[in-house]
């Protein structure tokens, strides 16, 4: 019960962040989507043994979160949920890639552990960037921007419908779980009961989708969502995209962490 309510509150809070009025919120959604996609592509283009060179890329999600006034605890908490999945993928690397790259004192560090760390860092970077993009833009605006950038309209509409009625599904699940807990008197429900509950939710979702579809057709729906806010790709958006693309290119061409280490080594005795 607590997990369902927590999920619903988490989605609502993210939706509330997107309604804020800051400089980054007022930018056209297409500019933020292009910058985020470029960020993800550049991060994914590094070698599998790269870790230190990826660390300077944290400047992108940190700056966007600061400009959008997103709480650090909220972003870190949501990104941390996905870290175990990245670890589950990367933990197999030390089993297959056991070549020793260097020693940390007397402890040999194999290439598999380096690639595992690289997977975790990439996951944190990309997931935090995507989460912050939604937090400073809103999921419907992101879908609209993707459609205007060339995504097929059918896919964009499906994503918007999924997000719009996800809150309804979560609310139905919350009421059903609460009813199950009240009727079970604190006892753990049996597997057949849980399966029946899930099937009931699926049937209700199917019926609701049919009613929504008929209602939209009755209101002359033709496959378009009309937004009250029309984006304008102006000079501010051009400067935003160009600045981040230039920075990403520099960080990709030059290892900023290595340059910083050399600089510190020259300054300190």
C-alpha positions in Angstrom: 0.0 0.0 0.0 2.8 2.4 1.0 4.7 1.7 -2.3 1.6 2.4 -4.5 0.9 5.7 -2.6 4.6 6.6 -2.8 4.6 6.0 -6.5 1.6 8.2 -7.0 3.0 11.0 -4.9 6.3 10.8 -6.7 4.7 11.2 -10.1 2.5 14.1 -8.9 5.6 15.9 -7.4 7.5 15.6 -10.7 4.5 17.0 -12.5 4.4 19.9 -10.0 8.0 20.7 -10.6 7.3 21.1 -14.4 4.8 23.9 -13.6 7.4 26.2 -12.1 8.4 29.4 -13.7 12.1 29.7 -14.1 14.4 30.7 -16.9 15.0 27.0 -17.8 11.3 26.3 -17.7 10.5 29.1 -20.1 12.9 27.8 -22.8 11.4 26.0 -25.7 11.1 22.3 -25.0 12.8 21.4 -28.3 16.0 23.1 -27.1 16.1 21.1 -23.9 15.3 17.9 -25.7 18.0 18.4 -28.3 20.6 19.2 -25.6 19.6 16.2 -23.5 19.7 13.8 -26.5 23.1 15.2 -27.5 24.3 14.7 -23.9 23.1 11.1 -23.9 24.7 10.3 -27.2 28.1 11.8 -26.2 28.1 9.9 -22.9 27.3 6.7 -24.6 30.1 7.2 -27.2 32.9 6.8 -24.7 35.0 3.6 -24.4 33.7 1.0 -22.0 36.8 1.4 -19.7 36.2 5.2 -19.4 35.3 6.4 -15.9 37.2 9.6 -15.0 36.5 11.3 -18.3 32.8 10.9 -17.7 32.8 12.7 -14.3 33.0 16.3 -15.8 29.7 15.6 -17.6 27.8 15.8 -14.3 27.9 19.6 -14.9 24.9 19.2 -17.3 22.4 17.7 -14.9 23.7 19.8 -12.0 23.3 23.1 -13.8 19.9 22.1 -15.2 18.6 21.0 -11.7 20.0 24.2 -10.1 18.4 26.5 -12.8 15.1 24.6 -12.5 15.2 24.6 -8.7 14.7 20.9 -8.4 15.5 19.4 -5.0 18.7 17.5 -4.9 17.3 14.9 -2.6 14.4 14.2 -5.0 16.7 13.8 -8.0 19.2 11.7 -6.2 16.6 9.4 -4.6 14.9 8.6 -7.9 18.2 8.0 -9.7 19.4 5.8 -6.9 16.5 3.4 -7.5 18.0 2.5 -10.9 21.5 2.0 -9.7 20.9 -1.7 -8.6 19.7 -2.5 -12.1 22.9 -1.0 -13.6 25.0 -3.0 -11.1 23.1 -6.2 -11.9 24.3 -5.7 -15.5 27.8 -4.6 -14.8 28.6 -7.2 -12.1 29.0 -9.9 -14.8 31.9 -8.0 -16.4 34.5 -9.0 -13.7 33.7 -12.6 -14.4 34.5 -12.4 -18.1 37.1 -9.6 -18.2 39.7 -10.5 -15.6 42.7 -8.7 -17.1 44.4 -6.6 -14.4 44.8 -3.0 -15.4 46.4 -1.6 -12.2 46.8 -2.2 -8.5 45.3 -0.2 -5.7 47.9 -0.9 -3.1 48.0 -4.7 -3.0 44.5 -5.1 -4.5 44.5 -5.9 -8.2 41.8 -4.0 -10.2 40.6 -5.9 -13.3 39.2 -4.4 -16.4 35.9 -5.9 -15.6 35.5 -3.7 -12.5 36.4 -0.6 -14.5 33.8 -1.4 -17.1 31.2 -2.1 -14.3 32.0 1.3 -12.8 31.6 2.9 -16.2 28.2 1.4 -16.7 27.0 2.7 -13.3 28.3 6.2 -14.1 26.7 6.3 -17.5 23.4 5.1 -16.0 23.5 7.8 -13.4 24.3 10.5 -15.9 21.7 9.6 -18.5 18.9 8.8 -16.0 19.5 12.1 -14.1 19.5 14.1 -17.3 16.2 12.4 -18.5 14.6 12.9 -15.1 15.6 16.6 -14.9 14.4 17.1 -18.5 10.9 16.0 -17.5 11.1 18.0 -14.2 11.9 21.3 -16.0 9.7 20.7 -19.1 6.9 18.3 -18.4 6.3 14.9 -20.1 3.5 16.2 -22.4 5.8 19.1 -23.6 8.7 16.6 -24.1 6.4 14.4 -26.3 5.2 17.4 -28.3 8.8 18.6 -28.8 9.8 15.1 -30.0 6.9 15.1 -32.5 8.0 18.5 -33.8 11.5 17.2 -34.1 10.4 14.3 -36.3 9.1 11.5 -34.1 6.0 9.7 -35.6 2.8 11.3 -34.3 1.4 7.9 -33.4 4.2 7.1 -31.0 4.1 10.6 -29.5 0.3 10.3 -28.9 0.8 6.9 -27.3 3.4 8.3 -24.9 1.1 11.2 -24.0 -1.8 8.9 -23.3 0.4 6.6 -21.2 1.5 9.5 -19.0 -1.9 11.1 -18.8 -3.8 8.1 -17.6 -1.0 6.6 -15.6 -2.2 8.7 -12.6 -5.7 7.1 -13.1 -4.3 3.6 -13.1 -2.2 4.3 -10.0 -5.2 5.7 -8.2 -7.2 2.6 -9.1 -4.4 0.4 -7.9 -4.2 2.3 -4.6 -7.9 1.9 -3.9 -7.8 -1.8 -4.8 -4.8 -2.5 -2.6 -6.4 -0.6 0.3 -9.7 -2.6 -0.1 -7.6 -5.8 -0.1 -5.8 -4.9 3.0 -9.0 -4.0 4.8 -10.6 -7.3 3.9 -7.5 -9.4 4.7 -7.3 -8.1 8.3 -3.5 -7.6 8.1 -2.8 -11.1 6.7 -0.6 -11.5 3.6 -2.8 -12.1 0.6 -2.6 -15.4 -1.3 -1.2 -15.5 -4.8 -4.5 -16.3 -6.5 -6.0 -13.3 -4.8 -3.2 -11.0 -6.0 -3.6 -12.5 -9.5 -7.4 -11.8 -9.5 -6.7 -8.2 -8.4 -4.3 -7.6 -11.2 -6.8 -9.2 -13.7 -9.5 -6.9 -12.4 -7.4 -3.9 -12.8 -6.5 -4.9 -16.4 -10.2 -5.4 -17.2 -11.2 -2.0 -15.7 -8.4 -0.3 -17.7 -9.6 -1.9 -20.9 -13.1 -0.8 -20.3 -12.1 2.7 -19.4 -9.9 3.0 -22.5 -12.8 2.0 -24.7 -15.0 4.6 -23.1 -12.3 7.3 -23.4 -11.8 6.4 -27.1 -15.6 6.7 -27.8 -15.8 10.0 -26.0 -12.8 11.4 -27.9 -14.3 10.4 -31.2 -17.6 12.0 -30.2 -15.6 15.3 -29.6 -14.0 15.1 -33.1 -10.6 13.8 -32.1 -8.3 13.6 -35.1 -5.0 12.6 -33.5 -3.9 16.0 -32.3 -3.4 17.4 -28.8 -3.7 21.2 -28.9 -1.5 22.9 -26.3 -2.2 26.3 -24.9 1.5 27.2 -24.9 3.1 27.5 -28.3 6.9 27.2 -28.2 9.1 29.7 -29.9 12.7 28.7 -30.9 14.4 32.0 -30.5 17.9 33.3 -29.9 17.9 32.1 -26.3 17.2 28.6 -27.3 19.9 28.8 -30.0 22.5 30.0 -27.5 21.4 27.3 -25.0 21.8 24.4 -27.5 25.0 25.8 -29.1 26.6 26.4 -25.7 26.0 22.9 -24.4 26.9 21.3 -27.7 30.2 23.1 -27.7 30.9 22.1 -24.1 30.0 18.4 -24.9 32.4 18.5 -27.8 35.2 19.9 -25.7 34.7 17.4 -22.9 34.5 14.6 -25.5 37.7 15.7 -27.3 39.8 16.5 -24.1 39.8 14.6 -20.8 39.0 17.4 -18.4 39.7 15.3 -15.4 43.2 14.5 -16.6 43.9 18.1 -17.5 42.7 19.2 -14.0 45.0 16.6 -12.4 48.0 17.9 -14.4 47.1 21.5 -13.5 46.8 20.6 -9.8 50.1 18.7 -9.9 51.9 21.8 -11.3 50.4 24.1 -8.8 50.9 22.0 -5.7 54.5 21.3 -4.6 
